[in-house]
Amino acid sequence: MNIQRASLRQTATRQLAGALILGALLDLVAAPAAVADDISPPAKEWRSYCQSYMKAVAGDADASDLDVTYCLGVTKGLVSGLRVGAQLGALSFGSRLAVQHQLDADAIFKQFQQQDPARLLGVCAPSTATTPDFVRPVLAQLEKNPGDAERPIAEVFYEALSAAFPCR
């Protein structure tokens, strides 16, 4: 009898934790667009710095060190953010499934942990991809779609990478 109560208590605790995590993530997603704009600068800002970075990669010794550093920092931050975001999204989705359908949360989370975060995200860049490999398609997208320059770089970055590195 005590074992059943302990098991029920553990299940309820896991479901509550999942619901709390899901609620917190939904609050973040529902944040006003103005906050998202503050977090992710416009693509035109990133583009100007990363054009200098690509010149430096091509051997231009006159490229600004600050421009190169900014491009590297933002680009590496975006790549890392996409990977972590995919994992958090999977956790959120798993929590929702477990709570909504009264499934075993541990089994759901185990399934998501076995998935490659890149596949969850839909951006499957080769493991040998370097920073220029991520910068080039984003610059190409901005060249092809000039209106995207006013959008947050995080959105443009994701769209360009998902087109350049689709999962097959």
Secondary structure, DSSP 8 states (H G I E B T S, - for coil): -HHHHHHHHHHHHHHHHHHHHHHHHHHHHTS-HHHHHHHS-BHHHHHHHHHHHHHHHTT-TTS-HHHHHHHHHHHHHHHHHHHHHHHHHHHHHHHHHHHHTT--HHHHHHHHHTS-HHHHHT----TT--HHHHHHHHHHHHHH-GGGGGSBHHHHHHHHHHHHS---
